Amino acid sequence: MLKLSTLARVCSTALRFAAWVLLVSGFVLGMAWTALHFWIVPRIEDFRPKFENLATKAIGVPVHMGKLLAVSTGWMPTFEIHDLSLMDPEGRPALTLPKVIFAISVRSVLSMGVDSWSSTLRPWTFVEPKMVTGELRVLP
């Protein structure tokens, strides 16, 4: 049977461990938030070529972004892509979105995915490819 002093020591050690875990978790969360808002958001345009490459690999069609902006308004910033174009095999724009606005949710960040995000698409333009044979080619 455990003595009262042994039980108190075990509870004290467990509470101390839990407090350290919470403190370290809060510090890591604060550092991630600081990095996002003070390092990534102001320099988002520098990451545009990487995002274009990632998007091209993800959908299998060349992607071109005209301008990339990030606005820090709260916990999670809002991102804007101006003049987003999906290119056809000849390098011409096949689909152009003048403005795409999206914000990644906290849940998707915590799960390390982008499964939950909101997006606003402004009027878009689909450019019909002009082919010699008169066929209409559909992007994959």
Summary of the structure (lengths in Angstrom):
residues: 140
radius of gyration: 24.1
end to end distance: 70.0
largest distance: 90.9
contacts: 317
relative contact order: 0.10
helix: 41%
strand: 27%
